[in-house]
């Protein structure tokens, strides 16, 4: 029994390490992809990446803490009362407002580092990167 538990622990730790390695590879690839697409010089990159990472973290937290509960209730919308649906709509609208405010903050902060054209190139690079990643995933 101890051997089985030891084996399972070892297997899980190796699996988690492999996943972390894949995440690190994807992150490294994304940094290179966006840096190249935006043609960031080293000074721009030093200021750009902390802003980019900070705002991505904000979006992730908003999605996790606000959108995911809304999405969960949407799946079960037919079973909600009118009062619950009304609250869900309020939550949804607040989520959308907060998301827009986050985007406005992000753009305002980016404008201190890169030009409007580069901001739009960033939007396209993010889109292209995600499509590229999806293609690679689908081909495996």
Number of C-alpha atoms within 10 A of each C-alpha: 6 7 8 9 10 11 12 12 12 12 12 12 12 12 12 12 12 12 12 12 12 12 12 12 12 13 12 11 14 17 14 11 16 19 19 12 15 19 13 15 10 10 9 14 17 12 14 19 13 11 17 13 11 12 18 14 12 14 16 13 12 16 16 11 12 17 17 12 14 16 14 10 16 14 9 9 14 10 11 13 10 11 9 13 16 12 12 19 13 12 16 17 12 13 18 14 12 15 16 12 12 17 14 12 13 17 16 11 15 18 15 10 17 18 11 12 11 18 16 12 16 17 13 15 20 16 12 14 16 13 12 12 15 11 11 10 9 8 7 5
